[in-house]
Amino acid sequence: MRAKVLLALCLLLVAACGGGGGAEPVGGTIDVTAQDYEFEGIPELVAPGAEFTLTNASEGEVHEMIVIGIPAGENRTLEELLELPEEETADFPFQGVLVALPGDEAVSPETGESSITVSEPGRYAVLCFIPQGADPAVVEEAMTSGEASEGPPDMGDGTPHAFLGMATEFTVEG
């Protein structure tokens, strides 16, 4: 009898702590905050169709949130992938980018949208490649000029934020 009571208590504790089934994927809108130099609010598991938004809580740094898919079968860590030459990751599926000036909400410089939606199951990376110390006025001018450019504006040669800690990943499941 005592063994049955202990077993029942253990099962109740496991159920109360969420054990046994693992975490559920997060869906809907996922509000991400960019700090110097990390992303806050990105869950490990995300449901298909989730939308990511970004707020920049920094007082001086511009931040971006680039979301790219990591191809199936790619087993290297995010740190190892960051060390690869750009041409080796050029075919990773681009999902979108949001850019936010200090203390502001982010928008896509490409589409004007304020979120990035992920739909396909798999592994994804979230990165910020804005260089440390980039001038917010330069970024704002590039985003509001309305002129097509051949690439990103010259933001200086500071260390990209991804190499200072603004690199994380999540998995879409469900």
C-alpha positions in Angstrom: 0.0 0.0 0.0 2.8 2.4 0.9 4.5 1.8 -2.5 1.3 2.6 -4.3 0.9 5.9 -2.3 4.5 6.8 -3.1 4.0 6.0 -6.8 0.9 8.1 -6.9 2.7 11.1 -5.3 5.6 10.8 -7.7 3.2 10.8 -10.7 1.4 13.8 -9.3 4.7 15.6 -8.9 5.9 14.8 -12.4 2.6 16.0 -13.8 2.7 19.2 -11.8 6.2 20.0 -12.9 5.4 19.3 -16.6 7.5 16.2 -16.7 7.1 13.4 -19.2 5.9 15.4 -22.2 8.4 18.1 -22.6 7.7 21.7 -23.5 4.9 22.7 -25.8 5.8 24.9 -28.8 5.0 28.5 -28.4 2.7 30.0 -31.1 1.0 33.2 -31.9 3.0 36.4 -31.5 6.4 36.1 -29.9 7.6 39.5 -28.6 11.4 39.6 -28.6 13.5 42.3 -26.9 17.0 43.2 -28.1 19.4 44.2 -25.3 23.1 44.9 -25.6 24.0 42.1 -26.6 21.3 39.4 -26.3 17.8 38.5 -27.5 15.2 38.0 -24.8 12.0 36.1 -25.2 12.9 33.6 -27.9 11.6 30.2 -26.8 13.4 26.9 -27.7 10.3 25.4 -29.4 8.0 27.4 -31.7 4.8 26.4 -33.4 4.4 26.7 -37.1 3.0 30.1 -38.1 4.4 32.0 -35.1 5.2 35.6 -35.7 8.2 37.3 -34.2 8.3 41.0 -33.3 11.3 43.0 -32.0 11.7 45.8 -29.6 15.1 47.4 -29.1 15.6 48.2 -25.3 19.0 49.6 -25.9 19.7 53.3 -25.3 22.5 53.6 -27.9 22.8 50.5 -30.1 20.8 49.7 -33.3 19.8 46.1 -33.4 18.4 43.7 -36.0 16.8 40.3 -35.9 17.7 38.2 -38.9 16.0 34.8 -39.0 17.4 32.1 -41.2 16.6 28.4 -41.6 19.3 25.9 -40.8 19.2 23.1 -43.5 18.0 19.7 -42.4 20.9 17.5 -41.6 23.1 20.4 -40.6 24.4 19.3 -37.2 27.1 21.9 -36.4 26.5 24.2 -33.5 25.4 27.8 -34.1 28.9 28.9 -32.9 30.5 26.7 -35.5 28.1 28.0 -38.2 29.0 31.6 -37.3 32.7 30.8 -38.0 32.0 29.6 -41.6 32.8 31.8 -44.6 29.7 33.6 -45.8 29.6 31.7 -49.1 29.1 28.4 -47.1 25.9 29.7 -45.5 24.6 31.8 -48.4 22.0 29.1 -49.4 20.5 28.9 -45.9 16.8 29.9 -46.2 16.4 33.6 -45.3 13.1 34.1 -43.4 13.3 37.9 -42.8 14.9 40.8 -41.0 13.7 43.4 -38.6 15.7 46.5 -37.7 15.1 48.7 -34.6 16.7 52.0 -33.7 17.5 52.5 -30.0 14.3 52.4 -27.8 12.1 51.7 -30.8 9.9 48.9 -32.4 11.5 47.1 -35.4 10.4 47.1 -39.0 11.6 45.3 -42.0 13.7 47.6 -44.2 12.6 45.3 -47.2 8.9 45.1 -46.7 7.9 47.6 -44.0 6.3 44.8 -42.0 6.7 44.6 -38.2 7.0 40.8 -37.9 8.7 37.7 -39.3 6.6 34.5 -39.6 8.1 31.1 -39.5 6.0 28.2 -40.9 8.1 25.2 -41.8 9.3 22.8 -39.2 13.1 22.8 -38.6 15.9 24.6 -36.9 16.4 28.4 -37.2 19.0 30.9 -36.2 18.4 34.4 -34.9 21.2 36.8 -35.5 22.2 40.5 -35.2 25.0 41.5 -37.5 24.9 45.3 -36.8 28.4 46.3 -35.9 29.0 47.6 -32.4 28.9 51.4 -32.3 27.0 51.8 -35.5 25.6 55.3 -35.9 21.8 55.2 -35.5 21.4 58.2 -37.8 23.2 56.3 -40.6 20.8 53.4 -40.2 17.7 55.6 -40.0 18.7 57.5 -43.1 19.2 54.2 -45.0 15.8 52.9 -43.9 13.9 56.1 -44.6 15.6 57.4 -47.8 13.3 55.3 -50.0 16.2 54.8 -52.4 17.3 51.3 -53.5 20.8 50.5 -52.5 23.3 47.8 -53.5 23.6 46.6 -50.0 23.6 47.7 -46.4 24.8 51.1 -45.4 28.4 51.6 -44.2 28.0 51.3 -40.4 31.6 51.1 -39.4 33.9 48.2 -38.6 32.8 47.4 -35.1 32.4 43.8 -34.0 29.1 42.4 -35.3 26.7 41.9 -32.4 26.3 38.2 -33.2 29.9 37.7 -32.0 29.1 39.6 -28.8 26.2 37.2 -27.9 23.3 38.2 -30.2 23.0 34.8 -31.7 20.5 32.1 -30.7 18.4 29.4 -32.2 15.0 27.8 -31.9 13.2 24.9 -33.5 9.8 24.9 -35.2 7.8 21.9 -34.2 4.2 20.9 -34.5 
